[in-house]
Structure formats: structure tokens, C-alpha cells
Amino acid sequence: MKTYDAVVIGAGAIGTSVAYHLSRDGMKVALLDHGDIAGGSSSHCDAVALICDKEPGIDTTMGQASIDLYKKYADQFDYDFEYDAKGCLYVCETEPEMVAAERYAVSQQANGYPLRMVDNKELCEMEPYIAKDLAGGLYTPPSGAVSVCPYKVCFAFTEEGKKLGLDVYTYCTINAVHLNPADHSVESVDTSYGTLRTKRIINCAGVWAPDIGKLAGVPIPIQPRKGMNLISEKVSKIVNHKLLEFGYMMSKFDDIKFKRNVSPLVEEYNVAFNLEYTKASNLLVGGYRGFRGFDIRSEVEAMKAISERAMRFYPCLKDIQCIRSYAGVRPYVSDHLPIVSDVDEVPGFYIAAGHEGDGICFSPITGLLMSQILAEKKTDFDISPLDYARFTAGKK
């Protein structure tokens, strides 16, 4: 029977980061996953870390902190996770969108983030192949918008963790979490590799976090939210930045109500245009958010809606072949904030999950914050809005 200072469950972008940061702090750590490294959501998503798709407040603070850490780790890590500071253009189709985007920009600028508006002329200069009738956009410089390879991020954290003594258990079935009957504190985890003794479990299982929570008697309000992307054939460079439409905010945050002039198909599938190059010179085209349970099959009608919206903003895409599509599920929380905290009811049980479409972006900072929580240190900034207790307050 092996003993660990901490057992991290889930080897995606969040779990591998947590495992690395705890190992860096000198803890003996086990990293467990029911599949392989990056086998879940982290290998079924896009590849960008932005501040311009975050609501002002802790969302943006975490995003910028992670972007800064990605730059630092790109220089320090031996494993190349394809860090690329490319900048981002948030494209506005209409003048009302420009007004809404400018209000957003002003609020972010007031907090020190270097976003700025661009008009139609500058937009077309920055992106020569974009549709010429767009109102303008919101530009984020490379300091606030970077690209990484999601699954390589997971491998990078894992390989760096192994140098520090991290043990990795892939294709691992977790059968039970044992608690002390007196105070309900964590004692051990039963797995297909045997029983692992530990006083600390960090649940980083993403959309599967509720399953792990049940083993410890901890209900976790996370549900799967599907996303889908298209991949083009290799093409010469027609895109200079990461591109999104302002409607992406509406598709990401249900409480932002902004009516777009789109077809019934685009509306039905909650599609908002985004576009970027991969390192292999393919185009990654998205995107879509919908509730389909754990179904990760590509939906033909959703693919049509993504294509329709993409060609609206980039007409030349009609002449470029789509070679494949892929879909995945994101861990959705109703208030659009992840859970990064301990659980008062079960001492030694921690949660770092529920990042939805921000798992890649928030990966480095979540690992750092969780290491500070376990070490009982003051966190870099106030993370009380991320506390699990927000879902249990007032409940008996």
C-alpha cells in the first residue's frame, strides 16, 4: 500500500497543472486518470488563452495570471507546448455590437488591461481576407492573448512533474474513497492499482468530477456542455490573429443578452465564429456550445451552422476544404466560474473543476492556487468567488 501527500484525480489541463505545482512544492503526489494523459476534454478543444473573452473581475484576473505563467513556463520547461503570443481580434459585425464591445473594453481598460477598439479600415488592414462590411473589432495584444497546444500542455506539466517525483497512474479505475468515520476526513483511495493512502484528494476530473464527488458524498453541480470544431486542409496564411466574433460572449455566457442577426440554424446551435491557425498550417474553425450530455459525436447540422457563420466573416473559406471535425464536452457550472477550493464537509477533499471553456487558459494559475490552498498560504488574489461553499450556503 503506497502513501502520498496528495492524490490528484484527472490528468487533463487542470489536473496535470495541480500535480506539477504540488510536486514542485515538495509533496509526494499521485496523478490518476481513467484514461490517458489529456484523454478527455483537453484533447477535444481549441488552443487559446485569452483575457478578452472573460467577464471583468476574477475571470480576467485569472486569465492574465495564467497567460503570464504560460510565458514563464514556455521558457523553463523542456517539453514544447507550442506557446505562441499571437494577439486576438474580437470582430463586431454591426454598429450596436461595436457599442457593446466598447463598453466592455472601457471596463477592462479601467482595470489595466490593454484592449482597444479598431475601426473597419484598421480591421481590414490587420486581416486582409476578412469580410469588408464588418463594423470593426476589439483588439487584444499578444500580452493578453496566446496560443498553446492543449494536449501538449498536459504532457508538459506531467513530464516536469515526473522530474520532481510525480507518480502517474493512467487507465486507473477508482473504486472508492475512504473517509474517517469520526470526522469524515479523507484516508485513502481504492483503485485498480491498489489502495493509495492519502490525507488529501484533489478532484480535477472536469465533467466527471461529480462521479468522484459521489464517492466522497460531495455533490458537485457540474454538467457537460458540448463544443465542436472543424479542421481545414493545409492552406497558405490567410489569418494573422486569433479571431472571434463578439457574439461569442453571448454563446459563452447565457446571461449576456445580445440579439444577433443570424439564421435559424446558427441560432439553434448557438454558433459563434472563431478562427485560428494551427502549428501545422491547418485552420481551426468553430465554435458551438450545446447541452447534449456526454455525446461527443460531430453533428452534421452543427457543422453546417459553423461553416455558414465562418464564411460570413471569411468568405474565402468557401474555397477551402474541411478535412475533419471533432467534438468534446466542457465542465459547465451555472455561474460560469470554476470551483477551486476545499470542501468543509469532507476535510482533505478539494475540487479544481468546472472551468468550462477556460480550462486551458486557467490551467497554470489553477495549479498554483491549489498549491497555495494546500500549503495554507495566502493566495495571489482573492478567490472566495470560487469556493465550493457558494453551492452549500444555507443548506442543511
Residue pairs with C-beta under 8 A, 6 or more apart in sequence:
1 188
1 194
1 195
1 196
1 197
2 30
2 167
2 194
2 196
2 197
3 28
3 196
3 197
3 198
4 27
4 28
4 29
4 30
4 167
4 196
4 197
4 198
5 22
5 27
5 28
5 29
5 198
5 199
5 200
6 22
6 27
6 28
6 29
6 30
6 198
6 200
6 201
6 202
6 374
7 29
7 30
7 32
7 189
7 196
7 198
7 200
7 201
7 202
8 15
8 18
8 19
8 22
8 29
8 30
8 31
8 32
8 202
8 204
9 15
9 32
9 33
9 174
9 189
9 201
9 202
9 203
9 204
9 205
9 212
10 32
10 33
10 40
10 203
10 204
10 205
10 206
10 208
10 209
10 212
10 353
11 19
11 31
11 32
11 33
11 35
11 36
11 37
11 38
11 39
11 154
11 158
11 168
11 170
12 33
12 38
12 40
12 41
12 42
12 154
12 204
12 206
12 359
13 38
13 42
13 150
13 153
13 154
13 359
13 360
13 363
14 204
14 206
14 352
14 353
14 355
14 359
14 362
14 363
14 366
14 367
15 31
15 33
15 202
15 204
15 205
15 352
16 31
16 37
16 38
16 153
16 154
16 155
16 157
16 158
16 161
16 363
16 367
17 153
17 157
17 363
17 364
17 366
17 367
17 368
18 202
18 204
18 352
18 366
18 367
18 370
18 371
19 29
19 31
19 157
19 158
19 161
19 166
19 367
20 157
20 158
20 160
20 161
20 164
20 166
20 367
21 367
21 368
21 370
21 371
22 29
22 202
22 367
22 370
22 371
22 374
23 29
23 161
23 164
23 165
23 166
24 161
24 164
24 371
25 371
25 374
25 375
27 374
28 165
28 167
29 161
29 165
29 166
29 167
30 166
30 167
30 168
30 169
30 196
30 198
31 158
31 161
31 166
31 167
31 168
31 169
32 169
32 172
32 174
32 189
32 191
33 39
33 40
33 169
33 170
33 171
33 172
34 171
34 172
34 173
34 174
34 208
35 170
35 171
36 170
36 171
37 151
37 154
37 155
37 158
37 168
37 170
38 150
38 151
38 153
38 154
38 155
40 206
40 207
40 208
40 328
41 206
41 207
41 328
41 329
41 330
41 331
41 359
42 150
42 151
42 153
42 154
42 359
42 360
43 150
43 151
43 154
43 328
44 227
44 296
44 326
44 327
44 328
44 329
45 150
45 227
45 229
45 328
45 330
45 357
45 359
45 360
46 150
46 229
46 274
46 276
46 284
46 286
46 287
46 360
47 82
47 147
47 148
47 149
47 150
47 276
47 278
47 284
47 360
48 88
48 145
48 146
48 147
48 148
48 242
48 276
48 360
48 361
49 63
49 66
49 67
49 70
49 145
49 146
49 147
49 148
49 360
49 361
50 63
50 88
50 140
50 144
50 145
50 242
50 361
51 60
51 63
51 64
51 67
51 108
51 113
51 115
51 140
51 144
51 145
52 88
52 90
52 108
52 115
52 138
52 140
52 144
52 145
52 244
53 90
53 244
53 248
53 249
53 252
54 60
54 62
54 63
54 358
55 253
55 336
56 104
56 107
56 108
56 111
57 385
58 337
58 381
58 382
58 383
58 385
58 386
59 336
59 337
59 358
60 108
60 111
60 113
61 381
62 358
62 361
62 362
62 365
62 366
63 144
63 358
63 361
63 362
64 113
64 144
65 364
65 365
65 368
65 380
65 381
66 361
66 362
66 363
66 364
66 365
66 366
67 143
67 144
67 145
67 146
67 361
69 364
69 365
69 368
70 83
70 146
70 148
70 364
71 83
71 85
71 146
73 81
73 83
73 156
73 364
74 81
74 83
77 156
77 159
77 160
78 159
78 160
79 152
79 155
79 156
79 159
79 160
80 152
80 156
81 148
81 149
81 152
81 153
81 155
81 156
82 147
82 148
82 149
82 152
82 279
83 146
83 147
83 148
84 146
84 147
84 148
84 279
85 142
85 143
85 145
85 146
85 147
86 142
86 145
86 146
86 147
86 240
86 241
86 242
86 276
87 139
87 140
87 141
87 142
87 145
87 241
87 242
88 139
88 140
88 144
88 145
88 241
88 242
88 243
88 244
89 118
89 123
89 126
89 127
89 137
89 138
89 139
89 140
89 241
89 242
89 243
89 244
90 101
90 137
90 138
90 139
90 140
90 244
90 245
90 246
90 248
91 123
91 130
91 134
91 137
91 243
91 244
91 245
91 246
91 273
91 313
92 98
92 101
92 134
92 135
92 136
92 137
92 138
92 245
92 246
93 134
93 135
93 245
93 246
93 247
93 260
93 261
93 312
93 313
94 135
94 261
95 135
97 135
97 246
97 247
97 258
97 260
98 117
98 135
98 136
100 246
100 258
101 117
101 137
101 138
101 246
102 117
102 138
104 138
104 249
105 115
105 116
105 117
105 138
108 115
109 115
109 116
113 140
113 144
114 140
114 141
114 143
114 144
115 138
115 139
115 140
115 144
116 138
116 139
117 136
117 137
117 138
117 139
118 126
118 136
118 137
118 138
118 139
119 136
120 132
120 134
120 135
120 136
122 136
123 130
123 134
123 136
123 137
124 130
124 132
126 139
126 240
126 241
127 239
127 240
127 241
127 243
129 238
129 239
129 314
129 316
130 243
130 313
130 314
131 312
131 313
131 314
131 315
134 313
137 246
138 246
145 241
145 242
147 242
147 276
148 360
149 279
150 360
153 360
153 363
157 363
157 367
158 166
158 168
162 168
169 191
169 193
171 192
172 191
172 192
172 193
173 191
173 192
174 189
174 190
174 191
174 212
174 215
175 190
175 191
175 192
176 189
176 190
176 215
177 186
177 188
177 189
177 190
177 201
177 212
177 215
177 216
177 349
178 186
178 187
178 188
178 189
178 190
179 185
179 186
179 187
179 216
179 217
179 346
180 186
180 187
183 347
184 217
184 345
184 346
184 347
185 199
185 346
185 347
185 348
186 198
186 199
186 200
186 201
186 216
186 346
186 347
186 348
186 349
187 197
187 198
187 199
188 195
188 196
188 197
188 198
189 195
189 196
189 198
189 201
198 348
199 348
200 348
200 350
200 374
201 212
201 216
201 348
201 349
201 350
202 350
202 351
202 352
202 370
202 374
203 209
203 212
203 213
203 218
203 220
203 349
203 350
203 351
203 352
203 353
204 352
204 353
205 211
205 212
205 353
206 222
206 330
206 331
206 353
206 355
206 359
207 222
207 223
207 224
207 294
207 329
207 330
207 331
209 220
209 222
209 331
209 351
209 353
209 354
210 219
210 220
210 221
210 222
212 220
213 219
213 220
213 351
216 343
216 346
216 349
217 345
217 346
218 343
218 345
218 346
218 349
218 351
220 339
220 351
220 353
220 354
220 388
221 333
221 334
221 391
222 331
222 332
222 333
222 339
222 353
222 354
223 291
223 331
223 332
224 291
224 292
224 293
224 294
224 329
224 330
224 331
224 332
225 289
225 290
225 291
225 329
225 330
225 331
225 332
225 356
226 288
226 289
226 290
226 291
226 292
226 295
226 296
226 327
226 328
226 329
226 330
227 286
227 287
227 288
227 289
227 327
227 328
227 329
227 330
227 357
228 286
228 287
228 288
228 298
228 299
228 302
228 303
228 306
228 325
228 326
228 327
229 284
229 285
229 286
229 287
229 306
229 325
229 326
229 327
230 284
230 285
230 286
230 303
230 306
230 307
230 310
230 322
230 324
230 325
231 278
231 282
231 283
231 284
231 285
231 322
231 323
231 324
231 325
231 326
232 282
232 283
232 284
232 285
232 317
232 320
232 321
232 322
232 323
233 282
233 320
233 321
233 322
233 323
234 280
234 281
234 282
235 281
235 282
235 283
235 320
236 281
237 277
237 281
238 283
238 314
238 316
239 275
239 276
239 277
239 283
239 314
241 276
242 274
242 275
242 276
243 273
243 274
243 275
243 276
243 313
244 272
244 273
244 274
245 272
245 273
245 274
245 309
245 313
246 258
247 258
247 260
247 262
247 272
247 273
248 272
248 273
248 274
248 287
249 256
249 258
250 256
250 257
250 258
250 260
250 272
251 270
251 271
251 272
251 287
251 288
251 289
252 272
252 289
252 336
252 356
252 357
253 336
260 266
260 267
262 271
262 309
263 305
263 308
265 301
265 304
265 305
265 308
266 305
266 308
266 309
268 301
268 305
269 288
269 290
269 299
269 301
269 302
269 305
269 306
270 288
270 289
270 290
271 287
271 288
271 302
271 305
271 306
271 308
271 309
272 287
272 309
273 286
273 287
273 309
273 310
273 312
273 313
274 285
274 286
274 287
275 283
275 284
275 285
275 286
275 310
275 313
275 314
276 283
276 284
277 283
277 284
278 284
282 323
283 317
283 320
285 306
285 307
285 310
285 317
285 322
286 306
287 306
288 302
288 305
288 306
289 330
289 357
290 302
291 332
292 299
294 329
296 327
296 328
296 329
297 327
298 325
298 326
298 327
299 327
303 322
303 325
307 317
307 322
310 317
311 317
311 318
330 355
330 356
330 357
330 359
331 338
331 353
331 354
331 355
331 356
331 359
332 354
332 356
333 339
333 354
333 356
335 390
336 356
337 354
337 385
337 386
338 352
338 353
338 354
338 355
338 356
338 358
338 362
338 366
338 386
339 351
339 352
339 353
339 354
339 386
339 387
339 388
339 391
340 351
340 352
340 366
340 369
340 370
340 373
340 383
340 386
341 350
341 351
341 373
341 383
341 386
341 387
341 388
341 389
342 349
342 350
342 351
342 373
342 388
343 349
343 350
343 351
343 388
344 388
344 389
344 392
345 392
350 370
350 373
350 374
351 388
352 366
352 367
352 370
355 362
355 366
365 380
368 380
369 379
369 380
369 383
372 378
372 379
372 380
373 379
